[in-house]
Amino acid sequence: MEFYVIGEEELVIGFRLVGIEGKVATNRQEALEGFLYATKELKPRILILTEEIASFLETEAAEWNLSGQFPLLVEIPGLQGKLPGRKTLVEAIREAVGISV
């Protein structure tokens, strides 16, 4: 399995339409269950999390990213759009590189 997604029901259904399995999560417990299932059992190459789900899993996601293991965690905006205070991928790259293209 290459991809797995954890997020709102509508978003997970949309990903299923293109062949990507996922778990619907609406609270921290459901998000943690999906995260542990994906990282310990499925082991996809990329785990897609909505920003809301990522906020439920801040500690676990930070530890996972530091471990250097697969899956790679990727945050995407949820159905409500970008959460306040979160940087977009482009903003993060611009900040890291220090140039604007």
BELQUI-V357035 format. One record per residue. N is the residue number from 0. PSI is psi in radians with two decimals (NA if undefined). OMEGA is omega in whole degrees, 0 to 359 (999 if undefined). D_FIRST is the distance of its C-alpha to the first C-alpha in whole Angstrom. Layout:
BEGIN
N/PSI/OMEGA/D_FIRST, N/PSI/OMEGA/D_FIRST
END
This chain:
BEGIN
0/2.26/182/0, 1/-0.68/185/4, 2/2.68/173/6, 3/2.48/184/8, 4/2.51/174/11, 5/2.15/181/15, 6/-2.77/180/18, 7/2.75/185/21, 8/-0.84/183/20, 9/-0.68/180/21, 10/-0.76/179/19, 11/-0.70/177/16, 12/-0.75/178/17, 13/-0.75/178/17, 14/-0.62/178/14, 15/-0.56/179/13, 16/-0.43/178/16, 17/0.25/173/14, 18/0.21/180/10, 19/2.09/180/9, 20/2.83/180/9, 21/-3.10/179/11, 22/2.35/175/14, 23/2.31/179/18, 24/2.35/179/20, 25/-0.09/179/24, 26/3.08/183/25, 27/-0.74/183/24, 28/-0.81/179/24, 29/-0.68/179/21, 30/-0.76/180/19, 31/-0.72/177/20, 32/-0.80/179/18, 33/-0.72/179/15, 34/-0.83/180/15, 35/-0.70/178/16, 36/-0.80/182/13, 37/-0.79/185/10, 38/-0.53/184/12, 39/-0.59/185/13, 40/-0.92/184/11, 41/-0.79/182/7, 42/1.05/175/7, 43/2.94/177/5, 44/-0.61/181/7, 45/2.24/176/9, 46/2.03/182/10, 47/2.18/179/13, 48/2.45/171/16, 49/2.80/180/19, 50/-0.64/179/22, 51/-0.78/178/24, 52/-0.74/178/21, 53/-0.61/178/21, 54/-0.52/175/25, 55/-0.50/188/24, 56/0.54/186/22, 57/-0.86/183/24, 58/-0.86/181/25, 59/-0.73/180/22, 60/-0.72/179/20, 61/-0.77/178/23, 62/-0.71/180/22, 63/-0.79/180/19, 64/-0.65/179/19, 65/-0.38/182/22, 66/-0.39/179/20, 67/0.28/181/19, 68/2.83/169/15, 69/2.56/13/12, 70/2.70/172/10, 71/2.29/180/13, 72/2.24/180/14, 73/2.20/178/16, 74/2.40/175/18, 75/2.69/175/19, 76/2.60/177/23, 77/-2.89/181/23, 78/-0.44/180/25, 79/-0.07/183/28, 80/-2.98/183/27, 81/2.34/177/27, 82/2.51/179/29, 83/2.41/178/32, 84/-0.12/179/32, 85/2.41/178/29, 86/2.55/172/28, 87/2.91/178/26, 88/-0.74/180/24, 89/-0.74/179/27, 90/-0.71/180/30, 91/-0.71/179/28, 92/-0.76/178/28, 93/-0.72/179/31, 94/-0.71/182/32, 95/-0.72/183/31, 96/-0.62/179/32, 97/0.22/177/35, 98/2.77/177/36, 99/2.24/182/35, 100/NA/999/34
END
